[in-house]
Amino acid sequence: MSGAEKKDVGIISDMLQALMNTASIEHHAIMSYFKSKDKKFLELRDIARNVRRRWLDRIVKEESAEDSENWCISKHILLASMAYLEIGDRYYSMKKLKEAQEAYEDGRILMGLLLTLNDIKA
């Protein structure tokens, strides 16, 4: 899905949302393993990681060493964006609208960076 041609905004948005949530599953599974030492959480993490890798491959095309950096940075952008959206939700539920808007905007800015980094025009 990388390239300068214009893409379906809806499918890109849905894919990014799915990728963010899948990366969160990975992170949460590791935290659950640390707490419980139950190896089922490591298995869950592996499954989620493989799914994320397969779908992130549709956004980040590795053709050079520079692209492998894009892959890693893209993953971290997804995680950070998801975290800011969750922070926004927490602030919103506390009726702290200014803070919520700031967190939502930072999440949106990061998603824009991911699209720019991977030369996706939506």
C-alpha positions, 0 to 999 in steps of 0.5 A: 500500500505504499506509494504516492498514488491516492489510496482509499482513506477508509481502508487506510484508517481502518487498517491503522486502527486495527494495527494500533489495537493489535500492537496494544494486544502485544503490549498488554499480553507482555504486561499480563505475562509479567504479572501472572507468569502464565505462558499463555500470554506469551503465546497470545503476544506471538499470535498478535505480533505475527498478525501485526507484522503481516498487516504492517507489511501492507503499509511499510514496504522494505526495499532497503536498510532505510525502509527497515528503519521505517518499519520500526519507527512505524510500529512505535508511531502506532503504539504512541498514537494509540496511547495518546488516543487512550489518554484522550479518552481518559481525560474526556471521561474526567471532563477535562476537554482541553487535555483530551483535545490535546491528546487526540490531536497529538495522536492524529499528528503521529498518524500523519507522520506515519503516512508521510514516512511511508509516502501514503497519500490518503 
